[in-house]
């Protein structure tokens, strides 16, 4: 990539600041069939191989359940016939899977609400599942041996998926599963974010989170961790952000630079992000390319200080923002709590006890934060106004990602096929 002058870098940052946002779901509501659709939340039960569909507001009651691995036997035959695939399959089970297969990482609905698109880490693929029948519409095997986080373009036509072991992001046509482009990332690509206008994709690479080399002085062994920004049409690299230099500049050279979940402010000028091993988050100003604030959240005294016991180098994993930009909601994964944080003051609210919260998102009406309790097999809603829990709903085994979605208004689950 040719050298970029400081003046040009500032121009790029300014342009991106005008376009960045969290992955959009509003494109679905603008579809011709939107009147016949119902907004819901998809909850991916990673160890189950299922996705629960629950109401997006109110009591968050369960509506239906989808089997996301209807082809399980076929996939296992394929894996067992290939020694390399089998080795990776078992490695995923015994490392990032904590002794379990990872059958669903991320999920989105198609614009017409008729299908769910799912990344399946242990099967190293993405599939589209017909919500009426439960059948697979298409399957895309990713490069390498594991699929991970996804994002959908604002118009709902494309889905980007991280291929963890090949350091690649694939961008697919959401209706056909055909690849429309791909780009290289840092080590172990993780979160993906489309800009509001669909012109850019941001990818956060988290490095090697499954090694036991977890002491701060061994941070350099974790690989190439960086944010890669690309043009979503040409897939050419626009910008690379390595938080190492930004952390060092504020005296935090003992902190990891592996950017985990992140959320953009409504005016798209600030990025709030978590990093490995840290009980807190950072505020990053896109235009100035600097970390502007640091928030350290309380430690749970019952949490082990042995960093090798923290799942996949996480301490806190899950961050979302109230639509008006006034509050953040943080999942304190290894500290077994979630909390609402005032964005202006960075003062946290009550620490709501939850069991290994793995993700946080916003309810359909924007009034609640919804966290997945992977340690209790439920999702819990927390009121943004009070910071207090309102309801918990049982789901499947080890819920992780939770996403707003759309299904047909009268949908209650797939028919028997």
N, C-alpha and C positions, 0 to 999 in steps of 0.2 A: 504494500500500500504506500503511495507517495506521501512524503512528509506534509503535515498540515500546519500552516502558520498559526500563531496564536490568534491573529485576527480572524482567520477562517474558522478556527475551533470555537471561538466565541459566537460567531454567526450560526454555526451548526447548533450549538447549545441553545441559543435563543430560539431558533426555529423549532427545535425539539420541545422546548418548554411550552410552546404554543399548542403542541399536538399530543403530548403524552397523557395517558390516562390508564386506568385499570381496564382489564379485558371487558369489552362491551357486551351487553345482553339486549340493548334496546333495539337492535336491528330486527330481532324476532318480532317485536310488537308492531313493527311497521309492515310486516308481510301482509299480502292480500287476505290470508286466512286468519288474521289475528283475532277476529271476533269469535272464532271457534276454538281458540286456544285458552289454556289456563296456565298461569304462572305457578311454578312449583320450585322445590329445591331437590336436586339430585344429591344423594349421600352415597359415596363409594365405600363399600365394605370390603376392604382390601384382602383380608384373609378368607372371607366367605366366597368371593367371586360373585357378589350380588351388588345391586344398587337399589337403595330404598328411595322412593319418591314420596315426599312429604309436602304438606301445605307450606307456602312461603311466608305466611304471616299467622297471627292469632295463636291457635293452639298447636300449630305445626304437626297436626295429626298425619299419620301415615295413610297414603292413598294406594300405593301398590309397590310391588317389588319386581326387579328384573334380574334374570340370570344372565350375567355378562360373559359366561364361559360355556355356552351351549355346545361348543366344539371341543371341550376339554379332552376327551379321549383321543380325538384325532391329533390334537397338538402334542399330547404326551407321547403318542406313538412316533411322531416326527422327531421329538426331542430325544427319545431313547435310542433312535436309530443313528444319531449323530453324536459322537463322543464329545466334540467341542461344545455343542449346544447343551449337552447333558451336564458338563462341568460348570458352565455358566448358570444353568438352571439351579443346580445344587448350591452354587456359590451365592446366588441371590437369596435362596431359602435360608442359608445359614449365616448370612451377614446382614444385609439391609432388611431382610424379611424376619429377622429375630426367630428363626426356626420355622417360619411359615412361608408358603408360596405367596407371591404378590400378584393378585389377579385383577385388581382395578386400582389405577392411580388417579386418573382424571377423567372427567365426563362433561360433555356439552350436548345440548339438543340442536337439531337442525332447524333452520328458519321456519319450516312448515310444521314443526313439532311432531313429526312422524317418526323420527329416529333419534337414538342416542349414539354419540360417537365416544368411544372409550379407549384409553390407553391401558394396555395390560403388560406390566413389567416382566413377569416371569415368562410370558409368551413372546416378548419382544415384538409387539405389534400394536396396531390400532385397528379397531373394528367399528363398523356401523351396525347397530342392532335395530330392527324394525320393532317399534313399540307396540304395534298391534298383534304381531305374531311371535315375537321373541327370536325371530330368525336373523341370521347375519346377512346384511346387504352386501358388504364388501369387507375385505381384510387387506391391510397394508403392513407387511413385515418391515420393521425399521432396520437400518444398517446397524451392525453390531448385535448385541445380545440383551438389550434392556431398553424399554420405552419408559417415559416419565411424564413430567408436567406438560400440559397443552395450553393453547390459547386459541380463541376464535376471532377472526377478523370482524370489524364493526358491521360489515354488511352480511355477515353470517355465511359467506361462501367458502371460506378457507379455514383450515385448522393447522396450527403449527404444533409439532410434537418434538420433544427432546429425545434423542437417542443417546443414552448415557455413556455407553462404552465406545462409541465411535466419534464422540465429540462433534455431533452433527445435529442440526435442527432440520426436519423435513416439513415442508409446507404442502398440504394436500387439498384437493378439491373436496369439499365436505359431502357432496352428493355422490361422487364417483369413487373417491379414494385414490384418484390419480395424483401423482406428485407434480406440482407446478413449479417447485424450486426447492433449494436447500442451501444451507450455509454452514461454515465451520465455526466452532465456538472454542472456549477454553475447556479445561478438563471437567467432565461430568456436567453437561448442561442440565439445568434444572428449570426454574421458572421462566415463562415466556409472557411477554406483554405486547399487544399491538397498540400503536398510537391511535388516537380517536379518529383521525382521517384515514387510517389504514395504510399510511405511507411508510411507516417504520415498524420494525419488530425489535424489541429489547429481549436479550437472553442473559440470564444470570447463571454462570458456571460455578459450582460449589467445590470442585476438587474432590480429592479422595477422602471421603468421610468414613470409610470402613476400616481404616488402619488403626492400630493401637498407639500410634505415635502422636499422642494428643497433648503433650506438654507444650507451652508457648514457645520454647526455644526450638522445637521441632516443627514449627508451623511451616517452614519452607519445604518440608517433605510432602505437603498436601497437594502440590501440583499448581497448574496455571489457572487461577481463579480470577475471573474478570467478567465485566458486563460487555457484551457485544451488541452494538446497534447496527442494523442493516436496513437497506432500502427494501421494502416489501414487494417491489416489482422486479427489480434486477437482482436482489439478494446480494448486492455488493456491500462491503463493510463501510459504514459511515463514521463510526466512532467506537473506540475501545476505552473503557473506564476500569482501571485497576485501583481498588480502594486502598491498597497497601500504602501508596504514597500519601493519600488523603488522611489515612489514620495516623501515619507517622508524623504528618504535619501538625497534628493536634496532640502529640505526645502519647499516642496509644499504639506504640510499636509492639506491645504484647497482646494485642487483640487480633483475632483472625480477620482476614479480608474476604472470607467466603460469604457472599451476599446470599441470604436465604429468602424467605417470603418478603415481599415489598408492596408498598401502596403509594400511589401518587396523590398529591393534593388536588382539589377540584380545579384550581387554576393551572395545574400541571407544571408548576415551577419547582415543587419540592418532591423529593423521593424519601419515604420513610422505610428503613430496611433493617432486618435482623442479620446477625452474623453467627457463625458457629461459636459455641461455648459461652455466649454472652447472655446474661439475664437483663436484657434491655434492647434498645434500638437506637438508630441514628437518623438525623435529618440531613439530607443532602440537597444543596441548592444547585439545580441543573445549569443555570446560566453562568454562575461563577465557578462551577466545577469544584465546590468545596463542601466538606462536612461542616454544618453550621451549629448543630446542637447534638448533645449526647444525653440519653436518658437511661439511667441504671434503675432497674426495678428490684423490688425486694427478693431476697433469697428465701426459699423454704428451708428452715433449719433441718428438716428431715431428708433433704436431698443430699445424696452422697457427694463428697468433694472429689471423688475419683472420676476424672473426666472420661475414662475409658468405659464407664458404665452409662454414659449419656448416649441415648440412641442416635446413631448416625451423626455424631458430633453436635447434636442439637442441645441447646439449653432452652431457648424459647423459639417456637416455630409456628407462626401464624399471626398475621397482622392485616387488619382491614380498617377502612375509614368510613365514618358516617357520611352520607351523601353531601351534607352541607359543609363538610370539612372541619367541624368543630371538635370531633372526638375520634380517637383511635381505639381499636379493640385489640388487645394483645393476648395471644395464647402462650402461657408460661409452661411449656411442655413438661420439662423435667421437674418443675417446681409445683406442678399440680394445682394451678390456678389460672383464671383468666381475669382480666381487668380492663376497664374503660379508662382511657387517659385523655385529659383535656389537652387539646392540641396547642392552645395558646400558652399555657403554663407548664405543660408536661407533668402535671400532677395526676397521679393515679387515683382511681376510686377504690371501692371495696375490692378485696381480693376474693373472688368467687371460687370456692373449692370445686375443682373439676379434676377428673382422672386422666392424666396424660393427654391434654388437649393438643390436637395435631394440626388444626386449621381454624381459621375464623373467616366469616363472610358476613354480608349484610342481608337482612331480611328483605322481602319484596317491597314492603312499605317504608324501608329505611329507618325504622324505629328501633330495631334490635340488632345485636350482634349474635350470630349463631356459630357456636364452636363445636367441633367434633371431639367427643371424649373417647379416644381410642382405648383407654384403659377400662372403660365402663360400658362400652357398646351402646352409647346413646349420643344424641346431640342436645345441646343446652342453649336456650335463648337468654340473652342478657339485655335488659333495657338500657339503651344509651342514656336516657334522661337520668335514671337513678343509679345505674351501675349494678343493679341487683338482678339476680336470676329470676326469670318468670316461669319457665317450664322446661322439663327435660322429656325427651321422647326416645324410647328404645328403638335401636336399629340393629344391623347385623354385626358380624365379627370384625372388629378393628376398623371403625369408620375413620376415614382420612379426609379426602377432598370433599368439599361441599360447594355446589355451584347452583346459581339461579338458572332456571331452564323453563321451557314451555312444553306442554303436552296437550293433546286434544281435550277439549272441555269435559267430555264424558269418560275420559280414560280412567280405568281402575287397575290395569295390569294386562300383560299379554294373554291372548287366548291360547289354549292348548294346541300344539302343532304336531 
